[in-house]
Amino acid sequence: MTRQLIISMGLKSVGYDAIAHVLEVELQSGRISRYFDVPLPVYEALTSAPSKTQYFNDNVVGKYESRPIS
């Protein structure tokens, strides 16, 4: 999965697998996590949100199963 760099205080890059519905997020700290069963509109809203970190915290963290990969 290819992640795109984003401008955000807390997030460094995000990627999305539309077939598997997996969101991959790299934090500014370097930690990378995958979030499962994330609908495409959530990814699209995240990448276009004025505050990507706030959208991520409000709409992804704790709402989808996740697993750290690094």
HTML snippet that shows the backbone in 3Dmol.js (N, CA, C, O; Angstrom):
<script src="https://3Dmol.org/build/3Dmol-min.js"></script>
<div id="view" style="width:600px;height:400px;position:relative"></div>
<script>
const pdb = `
ATOM      1  N   MET A   1       0.852  -1.170   0.000  1.00  0.00           N
ATOM      2  CA  MET A   1       0.000   0.000   0.000  1.00  0.00           C
ATOM      3  C   MET A   1       0.899   1.234   0.000  1.00  0.00           C
ATOM      4  O   MET A   1       1.845   1.326   0.783  1.00  0.00           O
ATOM      5  N   THR A   2       0.602   2.153  -0.861  1.00  0.00           N
ATOM      6  CA  THR A   2       1.346   3.403  -0.935  1.00  0.00           C
ATOM      7  C   THR A   2       0.637   4.458  -0.098  1.00  0.00           C
ATOM      8  O   THR A   2      -0.566   4.677  -0.236  1.00  0.00           O
ATOM      9  N   ARG A   3       1.401   5.105   0.767  1.00  0.00           N
ATOM     10  CA  ARG A   3       0.833   6.188   1.570  1.00  0.00           C
ATOM     11  C   ARG A   3       1.181   7.519   0.921  1.00  0.00           C
ATOM     12  O   ARG A   3       2.227   7.660   0.289  1.00  0.00           O
ATOM     13  N   GLN A   4       0.298   8.487   1.083  1.00  0.00           N
ATOM     14  CA  GLN A   4       0.575   9.836   0.601  1.00  0.00           C
ATOM     15  C   GLN A   4       0.941  10.725   1.782  1.00  0.00           C
ATOM     16  O   GLN A   4       0.334  10.637   2.850  1.00  0.00           O
ATOM     17  N   LEU A   5       1.928  11.571   1.583  1.00  0.00           N
ATOM     18  CA  LEU A   5       2.306  12.526   2.619  1.00  0.00           C
ATOM     19  C   LEU A   5       1.187  13.537   2.780  1.00  0.00           C
ATOM     20  O   LEU A   5       0.565  13.957   1.804  1.00  0.00           O
ATOM     21  N   ILE A   6       0.939  13.922   4.018  1.00  0.00           N
ATOM     22  CA  ILE A   6      -0.084  14.926   4.285  1.00  0.00           C
ATOM     23  C   ILE A   6       0.484  15.981   5.219  1.00  0.00           C
ATOM     24  O   ILE A   6       1.442  15.735   5.952  1.00  0.00           O
ATOM     25  N   ILE A   7      -0.115  17.145   5.180  1.00  0.00           N
ATOM     26  CA  ILE A   7       0.299  18.233   6.065  1.00  0.00           C
ATOM     27  C   ILE A   7      -0.622  18.214   7.274  1.00  0.00           C
ATOM     28  O   ILE A   7      -1.808  18.528   7.177  1.00  0.00           O
ATOM     29  N   SER A   8      -0.056  17.842   8.411  1.00  0.00           N
ATOM     30  CA  SER A   8      -0.840  17.715   9.630  1.00  0.00           C
ATOM     31  C   SER A   8       0.103  17.740  10.819  1.00  0.00           C
ATOM     32  O   SER A   8       1.253  17.314  10.719  1.00  0.00           O
ATOM     33  N   MET A   9      -0.385  18.239  11.938  1.00  0.00           N
ATOM     34  CA  MET A   9       0.443  18.287  13.143  1.00  0.00           C
ATOM     35  C   MET A   9       0.760  16.894  13.675  1.00  0.00           C
ATOM     36  O   MET A   9       1.879  16.653  14.126  1.00  0.00           O
ATOM     37  N   GLY A  10      -0.199  15.975  13.632  1.00  0.00           N
ATOM     38  CA  GLY A  10       0.003  14.671  14.239  1.00  0.00           C
ATOM     39  C   GLY A  10       0.211  13.532  13.269  1.00  0.00           C
ATOM     40  O   GLY A  10       0.749  12.489  13.640  1.00  0.00           O
ATOM     41  N   LEU A  11      -0.213  13.721  12.019  1.00  0.00           N
ATOM     42  CA  LEU A  11      -0.123  12.658  11.023  1.00  0.00           C
ATOM     43  C   LEU A  11       0.940  12.996   9.988  1.00  0.00           C
ATOM     44  O   LEU A  11       1.126  14.156   9.621  1.00  0.00           O
ATOM     45  N   LYS A  12       1.633  11.961   9.526  1.00  0.00           N
ATOM     46  CA  LYS A  12       2.674  12.160   8.518  1.00  0.00           C
ATOM     47  C   LYS A  12       2.225  11.675   7.145  1.00  0.00           C
ATOM     48  O   LYS A  12       2.465  12.340   6.138  1.00  0.00           O
ATOM     49  N   SER A  13       1.566  10.504   7.105  1.00  0.00           N
ATOM     50  CA  SER A  13       1.100   9.973   5.828  1.00  0.00           C
ATOM     51  C   SER A  13      -0.071   9.033   6.059  1.00  0.00           C
ATOM     52  O   SER A  13      -0.235   8.475   7.144  1.00  0.00           O
ATOM     53  N   VAL A  14      -0.886   8.866   5.014  1.00  0.00           N
ATOM     54  CA  VAL A  14      -2.013   7.942   5.067  1.00  0.00           C
ATOM     55  C   VAL A  14      -2.097   7.195   3.744  1.00  0.00           C
ATOM     56  O   VAL A  14      -1.723   7.714   2.693  1.00  0.00           O
ATOM     57  N   GLY A  15      -2.595   5.968   3.819  1.00  0.00           N
ATOM     58  CA  GLY A  15      -2.828   5.172   2.629  1.00  0.00           C
ATOM     59  C   GLY A  15      -4.100   4.379   2.808  1.00  0.00           C
ATOM     60  O   GLY A  15      -4.574   4.192   3.929  1.00  0.00           O
ATOM     61  N   TYR A  16      -4.658   3.908   1.695  1.00  0.00           N
ATOM     62  CA  TYR A  16      -5.925   3.185   1.768  1.00  0.00           C
ATOM     63  C   TYR A  16      -5.947   2.091   0.720  1.00  0.00           C
ATOM     64  O   TYR A  16      -5.604   2.320  -0.440  1.00  0.00           O
ATOM     65  N   ASP A  17      -6.353   0.903   1.135  1.00  0.00           N
ATOM     66  CA  ASP A  17      -6.572  -0.226   0.233  1.00  0.00           C
ATOM     67  C   ASP A  17      -8.076  -0.359   0.047  1.00  0.00           C
ATOM     68  O   ASP A  17      -8.779  -0.822   0.945  1.00  0.00           O
ATOM     69  N   ALA A  18      -8.570   0.048  -1.124  1.00  0.00           N
ATOM     70  CA  ALA A  18     -10.010   0.079  -1.379  1.00  0.00           C
ATOM     71  C   ALA A  18     -10.615  -1.313  -1.482  1.00  0.00           C
ATOM     72  O   ALA A  18     -11.814  -1.477  -1.253  1.00  0.00           O
ATOM     73  N   ILE A  19      -9.822  -2.310  -1.818  1.00  0.00           N
ATOM     74  CA  ILE A  19     -10.343  -3.678  -1.917  1.00  0.00           C
ATOM     75  C   ILE A  19     -10.504  -4.283  -0.529  1.00  0.00           C
ATOM     76  O   ILE A  19     -11.530  -4.894  -0.231  1.00  0.00           O
ATOM     77  N   ALA A  20      -9.496  -4.115   0.319  1.00  0.00           N
ATOM     78  CA  ALA A  20      -9.528  -4.700   1.665  1.00  0.00           C
ATOM     79  C   ALA A  20     -10.150  -3.760   2.700  1.00  0.00           C
ATOM     80  O   ALA A  20     -10.418  -4.179   3.826  1.00  0.00           O
ATOM     81  N   HIS A  21     -10.383  -2.503   2.334  1.00  0.00           N
ATOM     82  CA  HIS A  21     -10.930  -1.486   3.251  1.00  0.00           C
ATOM     83  C   HIS A  21     -10.020  -1.283   4.461  1.00  0.00           C
ATOM     84  O   HIS A  21     -10.475  -1.231   5.604  1.00  0.00           O
ATOM     85  N   VAL A  22      -8.721  -1.172   4.175  1.00  0.00           N
ATOM     86  CA  VAL A  22      -7.724  -0.983   5.229  1.00  0.00           C
ATOM     87  C   VAL A  22      -7.113   0.413   5.094  1.00  0.00           C
ATOM     88  O   VAL A  22      -6.637   0.800   4.027  1.00  0.00           O
ATOM     89  N   LEU A  23      -7.138   1.144   6.183  1.00  0.00           N
ATOM     90  CA  LEU A  23      -6.521   2.465   6.267  1.00  0.00           C
ATOM     91  C   LEU A  23      -5.194   2.310   6.996  1.00  0.00           C
ATOM     92  O   LEU A  23      -5.139   1.721   8.076  1.00  0.00           O
ATOM     93  N   GLU A  24      -4.127   2.835   6.408  1.00  0.00           N
ATOM     94  CA  GLU A  24      -2.814   2.786   7.045  1.00  0.00           C
ATOM     95  C   GLU A  24      -2.402   4.218   7.362  1.00  0.00           C
ATOM     96  O   GLU A  24      -2.439   5.091   6.496  1.00  0.00           O
ATOM     97  N   VAL A  25      -2.012   4.447   8.603  1.00  0.00           N
ATOM     98  CA  VAL A  25      -1.693   5.800   9.068  1.00  0.00           C
ATOM     99  C   VAL A  25      -0.312   5.804   9.708  1.00  0.00           C
ATOM    100  O   VAL A  25      -0.004   4.973  10.561  1.00  0.00           O
ATOM    101  N   GLU A  26       0.511   6.750   9.282  1.00  0.00           N
ATOM    102  CA  GLU A  26       1.811   6.970   9.914  1.00  0.00           C
ATOM    103  C   GLU A  26       1.729   8.272  10.694  1.00  0.00           C
ATOM    104  O   GLU A  26       1.405   9.324  10.143  1.00  0.00           O
ATOM    105  N   LEU A  27       2.027   8.184  11.982  1.00  0.00           N
ATOM    106  CA  LEU A  27       2.040   9.369  12.839  1.00  0.00           C
ATOM    107  C   LEU A  27       3.367  10.103  12.693  1.00  0.00           C
ATOM    108  O   LEU A  27       4.342   9.534  12.202  1.00  0.00           O
ATOM    109  N   GLN A  28       3.409  11.351  13.113  1.00  0.00           N
ATOM    110  CA  GLN A  28       4.651  12.125  13.075  1.00  0.00           C
ATOM    111  C   GLN A  28       5.745  11.451  13.901  1.00  0.00           C
ATOM    112  O   GLN A  28       6.931  11.639  13.633  1.00  0.00           O
ATOM    113  N   SER A  29       5.355  10.676  14.893  1.00  0.00           N
ATOM    114  CA  SER A  29       6.322   9.965  15.739  1.00  0.00           C
ATOM    115  C   SER A  29       6.993   8.812  15.005  1.00  0.00           C
ATOM    116  O   SER A  29       7.994   8.274  15.478  1.00  0.00           O
ATOM    117  N   GLY A  30       6.446   8.425  13.843  1.00  0.00           N
ATOM    118  CA  GLY A  30       6.980   7.304  13.084  1.00  0.00           C
ATOM    119  C   GLY A  30       6.189   6.022  13.262  1.00  0.00           C
ATOM    120  O   GLY A  30       6.395   5.063  12.520  1.00  0.00           O
ATOM    121  N   ARG A  31       5.292   5.989  14.228  1.00  0.00           N
ATOM    122  CA  ARG A  31       4.459   4.805  14.452  1.00  0.00           C
ATOM    123  C   ARG A  31       3.479   4.642  13.290  1.00  0.00           C
ATOM    124  O   ARG A  31       2.873   5.612  12.836  1.00  0.00           O
ATOM    125  N   ILE A  32       3.331   3.401  12.814  1.00  0.00           N
ATOM    126  CA  ILE A  32       2.411   3.098  11.720  1.00  0.00           C
ATOM    127  C   ILE A  32       1.395   2.085  12.214  1.00  0.00           C
ATOM    128  O   ILE A  32       1.751   1.083  12.835  1.00  0.00           O
ATOM    129  N   SER A  33       0.120   2.356  11.933  1.00  0.00           N
ATOM    130  CA  SER A  33      -0.961   1.447  12.320  1.00  0.00           C
ATOM    131  C   SER A  33      -1.890   1.232  11.142  1.00  0.00           C
ATOM    132  O   SER A  33      -2.033   2.091  10.272  1.00  0.00           O
ATOM    133  N   ARG A  34      -2.517   0.070  11.135  1.00  0.00           N
ATOM    134  CA  ARG A  34      -3.548  -0.245  10.147  1.00  0.00           C
ATOM    135  C   ARG A  34      -4.891  -0.328  10.854  1.00  0.00           C
ATOM    136  O   ARG A  34      -5.003  -0.873  11.952  1.00  0.00           O
ATOM    137  N   TYR A  35      -5.909   0.225  10.200  1.00  0.00           N
ATOM    138  CA  TYR A  35      -7.282   0.223  10.697  1.00  0.00           C
ATOM    139  C   TYR A  35      -8.132  -0.549   9.699  1.00  0.00           C
ATOM    140  O   TYR A  35      -8.063  -0.304   8.494  1.00  0.00           O
ATOM    141  N   PHE A  36      -8.934  -1.484  10.203  1.00  0.00           N
ATOM    142  CA  PHE A  36      -9.637  -2.437   9.354  1.00  0.00           C
ATOM    143  C   PHE A  36     -11.118  -2.104   9.204  1.00  0.00           C
ATOM    144  O   PHE A  36     -11.742  -1.536  10.100  1.00  0.00           O
ATOM    145  N   ASP A  37     -11.664  -2.476   8.038  1.00  0.00           N
ATOM    146  CA  ASP A  37     -13.085  -2.261   7.706  1.00  0.00           C
ATOM    147  C   ASP A  37     -13.461  -0.784   7.693  1.00  0.00           C
ATOM    148  O   ASP A  37     -14.564  -0.410   8.090  1.00  0.00           O
ATOM    149  N   VAL A  38     -12.545   0.040   7.239  1.00  0.00           N
ATOM    150  CA  VAL A  38     -12.789   1.481   7.142  1.00  0.00           C
ATOM    151  C   VAL A  38     -13.423   1.772   5.777  1.00  0.00           C
ATOM    152  O   VAL A  38     -12.831   1.450   4.747  1.00  0.00           O
ATOM    153  N   PRO A  39     -14.605   2.370   5.753  1.00  0.00           N
ATOM    154  CA  PRO A  39     -15.244   2.690   4.472  1.00  0.00           C
ATOM    155  C   PRO A  39     -14.467   3.766   3.700  1.00  0.00           C
ATOM    156  O   PRO A  39     -13.829   4.635   4.295  1.00  0.00           O
ATOM    157  N   LEU A  40     -14.533   3.691   2.389  1.00  0.00           N
ATOM    158  CA  LEU A  40     -13.857   4.669   1.534  1.00  0.00           C
ATOM    159  C   LEU A  40     -14.231   6.113   1.878  1.00  0.00           C
ATOM    160  O   LEU A  40     -13.342   6.964   1.904  1.00  0.00           O
ATOM    161  N   PRO A  41     -15.510   6.433   2.144  1.00  0.00           N
ATOM    162  CA  PRO A  41     -15.839   7.826   2.486  1.00  0.00           C
ATOM    163  C   PRO A  41     -15.103   8.356   3.725  1.00  0.00           C
ATOM    164  O   PRO A  41     -14.853   9.557   3.823  1.00  0.00           O
ATOM    165  N   VAL A  42     -14.760   7.484   4.657  1.00  0.00           N
ATOM    166  CA  VAL A  42     -13.998   7.916   5.841  1.00  0.00           C
ATOM    167  C   VAL A  42     -12.587   8.318   5.421  1.00  0.00           C
ATOM    168  O   VAL A  42     -12.076   9.345   5.868  1.00  0.00           O
ATOM    169  N   TYR A  43     -11.958   7.517   4.566  1.00  0.00           N
ATOM    170  CA  TYR A  43     -10.625   7.860   4.052  1.00  0.00           C
ATOM    171  C   TYR A  43     -10.675   9.178   3.273  1.00  0.00           C
ATOM    172  O   TYR A  43      -9.822  10.047   3.457  1.00  0.00           O
ATOM    173  N   GLU A  44     -11.670   9.318   2.410  1.00  0.00           N
ATOM    174  CA  GLU A  44     -11.793  10.538   1.609  1.00  0.00           C
ATOM    175  C   GLU A  44     -12.009  11.762   2.497  1.00  0.00           C
ATOM    176  O   GLU A  44     -11.436  12.823   2.252  1.00  0.00           O
ATOM    177  N   ALA A  45     -12.833  11.610   3.522  1.00  0.00           N
ATOM    178  CA  ALA A  45     -13.070  12.722   4.448  1.00  0.00           C
ATOM    179  C   ALA A  45     -11.802  13.062   5.229  1.00  0.00           C
ATOM    180  O   ALA A  45     -11.513  14.234   5.472  1.00  0.00           O
ATOM    181  N   LEU A  46     -11.048  12.038   5.619  1.00  0.00           N
ATOM    182  CA  LEU A  46      -9.794  12.260   6.344  1.00  0.00           C
ATOM    183  C   LEU A  46      -8.817  13.061   5.495  1.00  0.00           C
ATOM    184  O   LEU A  46      -8.233  14.035   5.970  1.00  0.00           O
ATOM    185  N   THR A  47      -8.640  12.659   4.249  1.00  0.00           N
ATOM    186  CA  THR A  47      -7.646  13.330   3.406  1.00  0.00           C
ATOM    187  C   THR A  47      -8.063  14.737   2.997  1.00  0.00           C
ATOM    188  O   THR A  47      -7.220  15.535   2.588  1.00  0.00           O
ATOM    189  N   SER A  48      -9.345  15.050   3.100  1.00  0.00           N
ATOM    190  CA  SER A  48      -9.794  16.392   2.724  1.00  0.00           C
ATOM    191  C   SER A  48     -10.178  17.261   3.929  1.00  0.00           C
ATOM    192  O   SER A  48     -10.560  18.419   3.757  1.00  0.00           O
ATOM    193  N   ALA A  49     -10.081  16.721   5.123  1.00  0.00           N
ATOM    194  CA  ALA A  49     -10.472  17.469   6.329  1.00  0.00           C
ATOM    195  C   ALA A  49      -9.520  18.643   6.576  1.00  0.00           C
ATOM    196  O   ALA A  49      -8.315  18.515   6.358  1.00  0.00           O
ATOM    197  N   PRO A  50     -10.047  19.781   7.027  1.00  0.00           N
ATOM    198  CA  PRO A  50      -9.177  20.915   7.360  1.00  0.00           C
ATOM    199  C   PRO A  50      -8.187  20.561   8.476  1.00  0.00           C
ATOM    200  O   PRO A  50      -7.029  20.979   8.441  1.00  0.00           O
ATOM    201  N   SER A  51      -8.652  19.786   9.468  1.00  0.00           N
ATOM    202  CA  SER A  51      -7.778  19.299  10.538  1.00  0.00           C
ATOM    203  C   SER A  51      -7.773  17.774  10.477  1.00  0.00           C
ATOM    204  O   SER A  51      -8.640  17.109  11.044  1.00  0.00           O
ATOM    205  N   LYS A  52      -6.777  17.239   9.778  1.00  0.00           N
ATOM    206  CA  LYS A  52      -6.703  15.794   9.580  1.00  0.00           C
ATOM    207  C   LYS A  52      -6.500  15.045  10.894  1.00  0.00           C
ATOM    208  O   LYS A  52      -7.075  13.976  11.097  1.00  0.00           O
ATOM    209  N   THR A  53      -5.687  15.602  11.781  1.00  0.00           N
ATOM    210  CA  THR A  53      -5.449  14.956  13.068  1.00  0.00           C
ATOM    211  C   THR A  53      -6.734  14.896  13.881  1.00  0.00           C
ATOM    212  O   THR A  53      -7.041  13.865  14.480  1.00  0.00           O
ATOM    213  N   GLN A  54      -7.479  15.980  13.908  1.00  0.00           N
ATOM    214  CA  GLN A  54      -8.732  15.987  14.664  1.00  0.00           C
ATOM    215  C   GLN A  54      -9.737  15.018  14.050  1.00  0.00           C
ATOM    216  O   GLN A  54     -10.411  14.288  14.777  1.00  0.00           O
ATOM    217  N   TYR A  55      -9.847  15.001  12.717  1.00  0.00           N
ATOM    218  CA  TYR A  55     -10.770  14.070  12.062  1.00  0.00           C
ATOM    219  C   TYR A  55     -10.371  12.633  12.399  1.00  0.00           C
ATOM    220  O   TYR A  55     -11.225  11.806  12.722  1.00  0.00           O
ATOM    221  N   PHE A  56      -9.079  12.340  12.321  1.00  0.00           N
ATOM    222  CA  PHE A  56      -8.569  11.005  12.627  1.00  0.00           C
ATOM    223  C   PHE A  56      -8.919  10.617  14.061  1.00  0.00           C
ATOM    224  O   PHE A  56      -9.425   9.520  14.301  1.00  0.00           O
ATOM    225  N   ASN A  57      -8.657  11.502  15.004  1.00  0.00           N
ATOM    226  CA  ASN A  57      -8.947  11.203  16.412  1.00  0.00           C
ATOM    227  C   ASN A  57     -10.439  11.044  16.675  1.00  0.00           C
ATOM    228  O   ASN A  57     -10.839  10.185  17.461  1.00  0.00           O
ATOM    229  N   ASP A  58     -11.262  11.858  16.030  1.00  0.00           N
ATOM    230  CA  ASP A  58     -12.709  11.832  16.266  1.00  0.00           C
ATOM    231  C   ASP A  58     -13.431  10.707  15.535  1.00  0.00           C
ATOM    232  O   ASP A  58     -14.452  10.216  16.016  1.00  0.00           O
ATOM    233  N   ASN A  59     -12.913  10.287  14.371  1.00  0.00           N
ATOM    234  CA  ASN A  59     -13.676   9.392  13.506  1.00  0.00           C
ATOM    235  C   ASN A  59     -13.023   8.052  13.193  1.00  0.00           C
ATOM    236  O   ASN A  59     -13.652   7.183  12.590  1.00  0.00           O
ATOM    237  N   VAL A  60     -11.770   7.875  13.596  1.00  0.00           N
ATOM    238  CA  VAL A  60     -11.081   6.613  13.295  1.00  0.00           C
ATOM    239  C   VAL A  60     -10.619   5.924  14.578  1.00  0.00           C
ATOM    240  O   VAL A  60     -10.945   4.759  14.810  1.00  0.00           O
ATOM    241  N   VAL A  61      -9.869   6.632  15.402  1.00  0.00           N
ATOM    242  CA  VAL A  61      -9.317   6.042  16.630  1.00  0.00           C
ATOM    243  C   VAL A  61     -10.461   5.559  17.529  1.00  0.00           C
ATOM    244  O   VAL A  61     -11.367   6.320  17.867  1.00  0.00           O
ATOM    245  N   GLY A  62     -10.399   4.297  17.904  1.00  0.00           N
ATOM    246  CA  GLY A  62     -11.409   3.721  18.781  1.00  0.00           C
ATOM    247  C   GLY A  62     -12.677   3.283  18.081  1.00  0.00           C
ATOM    248  O   GLY A  62     -13.554   2.681  18.700  1.00  0.00           O
ATOM    249  N   LYS A  63     -12.783   3.579  16.786  1.00  0.00           N
ATOM    250  CA  LYS A  63     -13.991   3.219  16.042  1.00  0.00           C
ATOM    251  C   LYS A  63     -13.782   1.989  15.153  1.00  0.00           C
ATOM    252  O   LYS A  63     -14.743   1.319  14.774  1.00  0.00           O
ATOM    253  N   TYR A  64     -12.529   1.703  14.827  1.00  0.00           N
ATOM    254  CA  TYR A  64     -12.195   0.578  13.955  1.00  0.00           C
ATOM    255  C   TYR A  64     -11.108  -0.260  14.614  1.00  0.00           C
ATOM    256  O   TYR A  64     -10.256   0.257  15.336  1.00  0.00           O
ATOM    257  N   GLU A  65     -11.155  -1.552  14.354  1.00  0.00           N
ATOM    258  CA  GLU A  65     -10.100  -2.439  14.849  1.00  0.00           C
ATOM    259  C   GLU A  65      -8.781  -1.976  14.247  1.00  0.00           C
ATOM    260  O   GLU A  65      -8.710  -1.645  13.063  1.00  0.00           O
ATOM    261  N   SER A  66      -7.745  -1.955  15.065  1.00  0.00           N
ATOM    262  CA  SER A  66      -6.446  -1.497  14.573  1.00  0.00           C
ATOM    263  C   SER A  66      -5.339  -2.427  15.043  1.00  0.00           C
ATOM    264  O   SER A  66      -5.482  -3.188  16.000  1.00  0.00           O
ATOM    265  N   ARG A  67      -4.232  -2.328  14.324  1.00  0.00           N
ATOM    266  CA  ARG A  67      -3.055  -3.114  14.665  1.00  0.00           C
ATOM    267  C   ARG A  67      -1.816  -2.301  14.297  1.00  0.00           C
ATOM    268  O   ARG A  67      -1.691  -1.854  13.157  1.00  0.00           O
ATOM    269  N   PRO A  68      -0.899  -2.104  15.247  1.00  0.00           N
ATOM    270  CA  PRO A  68       0.352  -1.416  14.899  1.00  0.00           C
ATOM    271  C   PRO A  68       1.207  -2.321  14.019  1.00  0.00           C
ATOM    272  O   PRO A  68       1.252  -3.535  14.222  1.00  0.00           O
ATOM    273  N   ILE A  69       1.884  -1.722  13.041  1.00  0.00           N
ATOM    274  CA  ILE A  69       2.788  -2.512  12.206  1.00  0.00           C
ATOM    275  C   ILE A  69       4.230  -2.051  12.367  1.00  0.00           C
ATOM    276  O   ILE A  69       5.149  -2.691  11.855  1.00  0.00           O
ATOM    277  N   SER A  70       4.431  -0.946  13.074  1.00  0.00           N
ATOM    278  CA  SER A  70       5.799  -0.539  13.423  1.00  0.00           C
ATOM    279  C   SER A  70       5.766   0.431  14.588  1.00  0.00           C
ATOM    280  O   SER A  70       6.815   0.894  15.036  1.00  0.00           O
TER     281      SER A  70
END
`;
const viewer = $3Dmol.createViewer("view");
viewer.addModel(pdb, "pdb");
viewer.setStyle({}, {cartoon: {color: "spectrum"}});
viewer.zoomTo();
viewer.render();
</script>
